[in-house]
Amino acid sequence: MTMPPTDDIPQAARDVPLDAAAVAQHPWLRRTRGLQRYLSLALLALAAGGLVAWYQTNGFSATEFGRPFETMINRSVASAGGAESPGGGESSQEQENRDVAVQLAPSSRTLLNHRAYDEAPTEELVTLNANAAIRLRAAAASQYEAMAQAASREGVSLVPLSGFRSQAEQEQIFFSLKADRGQNAQTRAEVSAPPGYSEHHTGYAIDIGDGNRAGTNLNTDFVDTRAYQWMETNAVRYGYELSFPPDNFQGVAFEPWHWRFVGDRTSLETFYSE
């Protein structure tokens, strides 16, 4: 069989040997494959070096890299400078650091649809002008006073009924009224938070009444008062919002008298952080 003239074979075909052995041994391909292997090894080395450098920069050892993630989180306690206690347990410094971390961590605990809240520090509480027995955090108190004065100028009388409550006070309210009214815990929780889970612990929550209609204090009839209607329109101007509106996601009964201050960063994080 006569082979076609070389000029009839496409240029690309003429440049590549026809047999597989020749293809494998072609100098240009050998150089290309060698370069590819070199580049692959170089990239792997760079990646490995970068990973090691990152862990060294962040203080993680190879041993810690192999431990569960929880161990890595707790490592900050061990590196805080406290010496090991006899027997390999935590030192007092390590325990103190752990306690502080727990106290500062946002709470996600709930009980009977209420969130857990820490008590406001006593030194951050101030009394209200209208009733020295009622205390709020300074920012919440200042804005409440301004709000009450603004309402008064429009002929509306806002009366503070309850502010900060300790856990001990909330325990008395929750369990005594629960027993007196023959309510089970779930039913009681619909109208009052268990101790440790009340917004009143924060120093940002306040119960408000109408000075001209005392009979509506702490009941849903308060919704028909001028005080509530004024609050519904104007409270947001002073950083206050209704804690438990109708059909709220927590399943707590509608409380038109219960308002909370969310007008600064700390108060906002208290109620809205996850």
C-alpha positions as CSV (number, residue, x, y, z in Angstrom):
1,M,0.0,0.0,0.0
2,T,1.4,3.4,-1.0
3,M,1.7,5.9,1.9
4,P,0.4,9.4,1.2
5,P,3.0,12.1,0.6
6,T,4.3,13.7,3.8
7,D,2.9,17.0,2.7
8,D,-0.6,15.4,2.7
9,I,-0.3,14.6,6.5
10,P,-1.5,17.5,8.7
11,Q,1.3,19.4,10.4
12,A,0.1,18.4,13.9
13,A,0.2,14.7,13.0
14,R,3.7,15.0,11.5
15,D,5.1,16.5,14.7
16,V,4.0,13.5,16.9
17,P,5.6,10.0,16.5
18,L,3.1,7.4,15.5
19,D,4.1,4.6,17.9
20,A,3.3,4.7,21.7
21,A,6.9,3.9,22.7
22,A,8.1,6.9,20.8
23,V,5.4,9.1,22.3
24,A,6.5,8.1,25.8
25,Q,10.1,8.9,25.0
26,H,9.5,12.1,23.2
27,P,12.0,14.6,24.7
28,W,9.5,17.5,24.8
29,L,6.8,15.4,26.6
30,R,9.4,14.1,29.1
31,R,10.4,17.6,30.0
32,T,6.8,18.7,30.4
33,R,5.9,15.8,32.7
34,G,9.0,16.4,34.7
35,L,8.0,20.0,35.1
36,Q,4.4,19.0,36.1
37,R,5.7,16.7,38.8
38,Y,8.1,19.4,40.1
39,L,5.3,22.0,40.3
40,S,2.9,19.5,42.0
41,L,5.5,18.7,44.7
42,A,6.3,22.4,45.2
43,L,2.6,23.3,45.7
44,L,2.2,20.5,48.2
45,A,5.3,21.6,50.1
46,L,4.0,25.2,50.2
47,A,0.6,24.1,51.4
48,A,2.0,21.9,54.1
49,G,4.4,24.7,55.2
50,G,1.6,27.2,55.3
51,L,-0.6,24.9,57.4
52,V,2.2,24.3,59.9
53,A,3.1,28.0,60.1
54,W,-0.6,28.8,60.8
55,Y,-0.9,26.4,63.6
56,Q,2.5,27.5,65.1
57,T,1.4,31.2,64.8
58,N,-1.8,30.3,66.7
59,G,-0.1,28.3,69.3
60,F,-1.4,24.8,68.4
61,S,0.9,21.9,68.7
62,A,0.8,18.7,66.6
63,T,-0.7,16.9,69.6
64,E,-3.5,19.4,70.0
65,F,-4.2,19.2,66.2
66,G,-5.2,15.6,66.8
67,R,-7.4,16.3,69.8
68,P,-11.1,17.0,69.7
69,F,-12.2,20.5,69.0
70,E,-13.4,21.0,72.6
71,T,-9.8,20.5,73.8
72,M,-8.6,23.3,71.6
73,I,-11.3,25.7,73.1
74,N,-10.2,24.9,76.6
75,R,-6.5,25.3,75.9
76,S,-6.7,29.1,76.7
77,V,-7.4,28.2,80.4
78,A,-4.2,26.1,80.6
79,S,-2.1,28.8,79.0
80,A,-3.3,31.6,81.2
81,G,-0.2,31.4,83.4
82,G,-1.5,29.4,86.3
83,A,0.8,26.6,87.6
84,E,-0.5,23.1,87.7
85,S,-1.9,22.0,91.0
86,P,-0.6,18.8,92.7
87,G,-1.9,15.7,91.1
88,G,-2.2,17.3,87.7
89,G,-5.6,19.0,88.4
90,E,-6.5,22.6,87.7
91,S,-4.8,25.3,89.6
92,S,-6.7,28.0,91.3
93,Q,-5.8,30.4,88.5
94,E,-7.0,28.1,85.9
95,Q,-10.3,27.6,87.8
96,E,-10.7,31.3,88.2
97,N,-10.2,31.9,84.5
98,R,-12.7,29.2,83.7
99,D,-15.3,30.7,86.0
100,V,-14.8,34.1,84.4
101,A,-15.3,32.6,81.0
102,V,-18.5,30.9,82.1
103,Q,-19.8,34.2,83.6
104,L,-19.1,36.2,80.4
105,A,-20.5,33.6,77.9
106,P,-23.9,34.5,76.5
107,S,-26.6,32.3,78.0
108,S,-28.7,30.1,75.8
109,R,-30.4,28.3,78.6
110,T,-34.2,28.3,78.8
111,L,-36.8,27.0,81.3
112,L,-40.5,26.9,80.6
113,N,-39.9,29.2,77.5
114,H,-38.0,31.8,79.5
115,R,-34.4,32.7,79.0
116,A,-31.9,32.7,81.9
117,Y,-30.6,36.1,83.0
118,D,-27.9,37.2,85.4
119,E,-28.7,39.7,88.1
120,A,-27.6,43.3,87.4
121,P,-24.6,44.4,89.5
122,T,-25.9,46.4,92.5
123,E,-23.5,49.3,91.8
124,E,-25.2,49.8,88.4
125,L,-28.7,50.2,89.8
126,V,-30.3,53.6,90.5
127,T,-33.6,54.5,92.1
128,L,-36.5,56.2,90.2
129,N,-37.7,59.6,91.2
130,A,-41.3,58.6,91.5
131,N,-40.6,55.6,93.7
132,A,-37.2,55.1,95.5
133,A,-38.0,51.4,96.1
134,I,-37.8,50.7,92.4
135,R,-34.4,50.5,90.8
136,L,-33.2,50.2,87.2
137,R,-29.8,50.3,85.5
138,A,-28.6,53.9,85.0
139,A,-29.3,54.1,81.3
140,A,-32.8,52.5,81.6
141,A,-33.7,54.8,84.5
142,S,-32.6,57.9,82.8
143,Q,-34.6,57.1,79.7
144,Y,-37.6,56.1,81.8
145,E,-37.6,59.5,83.6
146,A,-37.4,61.3,80.3
147,M,-40.3,59.2,78.9
148,A,-42.5,59.8,82.0
149,Q,-41.9,63.5,81.8
150,A,-42.8,63.6,78.1
151,A,-46.0,61.7,78.8
152,S,-46.9,64.0,81.7
153,R,-46.7,67.0,79.4
154,E,-49.4,65.4,77.3
155,G,-51.6,64.6,80.3
156,V,-50.6,61.0,80.6
157,S,-49.5,59.6,84.0
158,L,-46.9,56.7,83.8
159,V,-46.4,55.0,87.1
160,P,-43.5,52.6,87.8
161,L,-44.8,49.4,89.5
162,S,-41.8,47.1,89.5
163,G,-38.2,47.3,88.3
164,F,-35.1,45.2,89.3
165,R,-35.8,42.0,91.2
166,S,-33.3,39.6,92.7
167,Q,-33.6,35.9,92.1
168,A,-34.7,35.5,95.7
169,E,-37.6,37.9,95.2
170,Q,-38.6,36.2,92.0
171,E,-38.6,32.8,93.7
172,Q,-41.1,34.1,96.3
173,I,-43.3,35.6,93.6
174,F,-43.2,32.5,91.4
175,F,-43.7,29.7,93.9
176,S,-46.0,31.5,96.4
177,L,-48.4,32.7,93.8
178,K,-48.2,29.3,92.0
179,A,-49.3,27.6,95.2
180,D,-51.9,30.2,96.2
181,R,-53.6,30.0,92.8
182,G,-53.3,26.2,92.4
183,Q,-51.3,26.6,89.2
184,N,-48.9,24.1,87.8
185,A,-45.4,25.2,86.8
186,Q,-46.3,25.5,83.0
187,T,-49.4,27.6,83.7
188,R,-47.6,29.9,86.1
189,A,-44.7,30.4,83.7
190,E,-47.2,31.8,81.2
191,V,-47.6,34.9,83.5
192,S,-44.4,34.9,85.6
193,A,-40.9,33.8,84.9
194,P,-39.2,31.2,87.2
195,P,-36.4,32.5,89.5
196,G,-33.3,33.1,87.5
197,Y,-35.3,33.5,84.2
198,S,-36.9,36.9,84.7
199,E,-36.1,40.0,82.6
200,H,-36.4,41.9,85.9
201,H,-33.1,40.4,87.0
202,T,-31.3,42.4,84.3
203,G,-32.3,45.8,85.7
204,Y,-33.6,46.7,82.2
205,A,-37.3,45.7,82.6
206,I,-40.1,47.7,84.2
207,D,-43.8,47.2,84.9
208,I,-45.8,50.4,84.2
209,G,-49.3,51.4,85.3
210,D,-51.6,54.3,84.6
211,G,-51.7,56.8,87.5
212,N,-55.3,57.6,86.6
213,R,-56.6,54.0,86.4
214,A,-54.9,52.0,89.2
215,G,-57.5,49.2,88.8
216,T,-55.8,48.2,85.5
217,N,-52.4,47.7,87.1
218,L,-50.7,44.4,86.1
219,N,-53.7,43.1,84.2
220,T,-54.7,43.1,80.5
221,D,-57.2,45.9,81.0
222,F,-54.1,48.2,81.0
223,V,-54.3,47.9,77.2
224,D,-57.3,50.2,77.3
225,T,-55.6,53.0,79.2
226,R,-54.1,56.2,77.9
227,A,-50.8,55.2,79.4
228,Y,-50.5,52.1,77.3
229,Q,-51.7,53.8,74.2
230,W,-49.1,56.5,74.7
231,M,-46.4,53.9,75.3
232,E,-47.3,52.0,72.3
233,T,-46.7,55.1,70.1
234,N,-43.8,56.7,71.9
235,A,-41.8,54.1,73.9
236,V,-39.5,53.3,71.1
237,R,-38.2,57.0,71.1
238,Y,-36.8,56.2,74.6
239,G,-35.4,52.8,73.8
240,Y,-38.2,50.8,75.3
241,E,-40.2,47.9,73.8
242,L,-43.0,45.6,74.8
243,S,-41.5,42.3,76.1
244,F,-44.4,40.0,75.6
245,P,-46.8,41.2,72.8
246,P,-49.8,39.1,71.8
247,D,-48.9,35.7,70.4
248,N,-45.2,36.1,71.2
249,F,-42.9,33.3,70.2
250,Q,-42.1,32.4,73.8
251,G,-45.7,31.5,74.5
252,V,-45.8,34.0,77.4
253,A,-49.2,35.6,78.0
254,F,-49.7,39.1,76.7
255,E,-48.4,41.6,79.3
256,P,-49.2,45.2,78.2
257,W,-47.6,46.5,81.4
258,H,-44.2,44.8,81.0
259,W,-41.6,46.8,79.0
260,R,-37.8,46.5,78.6
261,F,-35.1,48.9,77.7
262,V,-33.0,48.0,74.6
263,G,-31.6,51.4,74.0
264,D,-27.9,50.7,74.3
265,R,-25.5,48.0,73.2
266,T,-25.4,46.1,76.5
267,S,-29.2,46.0,76.9
268,L,-29.6,44.9,73.3
269,E,-27.1,42.1,73.6
270,T,-28.8,41.0,76.9
271,F,-32.1,40.3,75.2
272,Y,-31.2,39.5,71.6
273,S,-27.9,37.5,71.7
274,E,-28.2,33.8,70.9
